[in-house]
């Protein structure tokens, strides 16, 4: 089963050194998952100040600077993994260094046949 792990934390809670250690430790977890064939993708995101949101209302596109929602914790990155069950996905999420400063949201990926590579 595929799961997306969404990493949220206050952007100002990380020093540069902490962020570097976090990405290095997270990369190690990704390499470990890859060796077991369970890693699909991961990446940190640029700061929330670089976000642009798009909405379409009555056929008109509205583009605004900033994230979709104003929150204390911002979406800072993601992981996509393929593990047998939710318990294993939660175990991976609990190992991520970002879980110590923020939140890792774990969500199953709904796979649509039409979106699979041909």
N, C-alpha and C positions, 0 to 999 in steps of 0.2 A: 504494500500500500504506500502510495506517495503522500508525503506530508510537507507542508510549507511551514517553516519556523520563521516568524516575523519578530525581529528584534527591536524593542522600543526602549529608549532611555532619554533622560534629559541631556541634550547635547552639551550643556556646560558642566556636566558632571565628570567628564573625562579630561585628564591632562593629556598632553601629546604622548608622553611616555606610557601612560596607562592604555591609551588607544592603540599604540604600536604593539604593546604586549598582548592586548586583547586580540588583535588581528593575527598575530603570530600563533597564539594558542588556538584560536579558532581554525586557522589553516591546518594545524596539526590534527585537529579532530576531523577536518574534511579529508585529509590524506588517509587517516585511519579508516574512515567510512568508505573511501574509494577502494582501498585494498579489499574490502568485503563486498564491493559492488553495490553499496548503498548510497553513494554520493551522486547527486545529479547536478547541483549548481549552488553557488553562494556568492554574495558580493555585498560589501558595504555600500551605502548610498552617500551621495554628496549631502552637505548640510541642508536642513529644511528651508533655509533662505533661498536655495536654488530651485525650489519646487515651483511648478506651474500647474494649475488645475484647469480642466476643461469640463464644461457642462453644455449640454444642448437642450434648449427650451424652445418649444414651438418652432423647431427647425432652425433656430439661430444658435450659433456657437458663441459661448461666453468663456473667455480665457481670463483667468485671474492669477496674479502672482501669489505664491504661497501654497501651503499644503491644503488638502481637502478639509481637515478639521484642525482647530486650534486645541492643542492638548499640552499637558505638562511634559509627557514623554513623547518623543518623536520617533517615527519609523526610521531606523538607522541602517537596516540591512536585512538580508533574508538568506535562508538556506532551504534547499529543496532536497529531501532525502527519500529513500525508498526502503522502508523497514517493514517487518511483518505485521506490526500492530501499534496501537496508540501507546502502550506502555513503553515500547522501545523508543518511540519518537519523544516521549516525555523524558526518558533517561538521557537522550542526546541533548535535549533542550536544557536539562539541568546541569549538564557539563559545560555549556557555553559560558564563557566569562561574562558576557553581557547580562546574564541572569542575576549576577551579583549586584549590579547597579541599576538594573531596570527590569523589564519584563520580556519573556520570550513567549509569544502566542503561538500555539501549535494548532494547525488546521489541516484536515485531510483535503487532498486535492481531488476534485471531482473530474474524472477523465471523460472527455467527450470523444467518441469515435471520430467525429468530423474534424477534430483538432489534432489527431495523431498523424505523424509523418507518413507519407505515402511512398 
